[in-house]
């Protein structure tokens, strides 16, 4: 492994052949925007490119997908974007572990697993990193590429509200908006941050009904177990995208959302309201992420999971 610059990544992408682009399981706006913008860029250069993900792309991101059909081909190189750890490939891990030629990412917890790594830990989103790479490549920005990059930067910053928002984030999105003023960025923001299905609204109500306060209210836990969802008549999938709820109560410092992926296996999303490094906390549980937004997976019973989380968090909040 060796770390490279944006210019070196641009040079590699100009010269590489046909490529598979891997994004992480449970895909979000940044990895989807990064993956499909890179696919568009490589196709613009006359290469074949395909985005691979272990999980389906959520319907609300369908406007980012290309109109051209996906091609079947044998790749010359394997790329990954917005993936800090090969285990996040999900069901694709066994096939592609140890085979990544270039990883482009912004997670401080990146495991440096690829042969070449472009890692910008201070960037708000991987799409922010790719914006720099595309300028180095001299590619022609299109509406699709612009929508992908804007969506990635907007979603990973909570519509530019989170502390990870940088001057570059504002500068890059402003330049994209100047180039393509007719794109309805307000509608992208509405789709990403405002509109919810009836099922998602019910899921939010259910999650708030199961809120738990600890450590004098400095730690909040929200639960979405199979039993809770079954009793409320909602799908566990509808609980995705609700992690920000854990930071809404006044006085909270660490918000934790716990979702049961399958019986006895829980996906943890941890958020920091101010200065707690939740990436370091999640690393103790085998995960990682950003300083103020990180995650991990814990196996056990509800009581065991709660005990493990409180043991970790109490060390920094007590």
C-alpha positions, 0 to 999 in steps of 0.5 A: 500500500502507498498513499497518493495525492489527488493528482496521482489518483487522477493520473491513474484513473486516466490510464487505467482500463475498464473498472469495477467500482465498489461501494459499501453495503447499506449505501448512503448518498456519499458512496452512491454519488461517489460511485456513480460519478466515477462511473460517469467519468470513466465512461466519458474517457471511453472505459467500461465501468460498473458500480457494485454494491452488496445491497440495493440502491434505495429508490430515493437515489434513483435520480443519480443512476445512469440511463445507460444499461450496465455492461457485462465485462471483465475488469482490468482494475478494481476501485473502491470509493467511500469504503474505510474497511473491506468488511464493509463490502458485505457479501462482496468481501470474499470476492474482492478482499485484497484485490483493490487497486485504488481506494478513494476515501475520507474516513479517518478510520480507513484501514489502508487496504488498497494498493493505492489510497487517496485518503483526505481525512479532513474532507467532508465527503468522498465526493469532495475528494473526487471533485478535486480529482476530476478537476485534476483529470480535466473532465467535462462535468455533466448534470449527472456528475454534478447531481452525484457530487452535490448529493454526496456532499449535502448528505454527508454534511447534513445539508451543510449543518454538521461540523465536518462542513469545510470552506471547500465544501461550500466552494465546490458546491457553489461552483457546481451550482454556477455551472449548472444553475438549472438543476433543482438543488432545492428538490434534491435537498427536499428529497434527501432531508424532508420527504418521508414515506408514511412507513418512515414517519411511523418508524420515527414515531416508533423509535422515539417511543423507545428512547432511553436516557443515560448518564444524566441525559448526556447519552441517548439510545434509540432502539429498532429491534425486530420485536419493536418493529414487529409490534409497531408494524414497521419494517426494520429498513424504514429505520435507516436514516434516522440516526440524527434523532439521537442528538435532538434531546437537549443536553445530549453529548453522544447519541446512539442508534441501535438497529437489529440487522438479523437476530442477535446482530446489531448495527450501531450508529454513534453520533457526537454533538460536540467534541467526543471522538465517537470513531475512537469509541467505535474502534474499541468495538471493531468499527470506526468512521468519523470523529463525530459520526461512526459505527460498528456491529455488535453481536449479543442480546439487547441487554448485552449490547446496551451494557457494552455501549454504556461501558464504552461511553461512560468512560468519556462522559462520567 
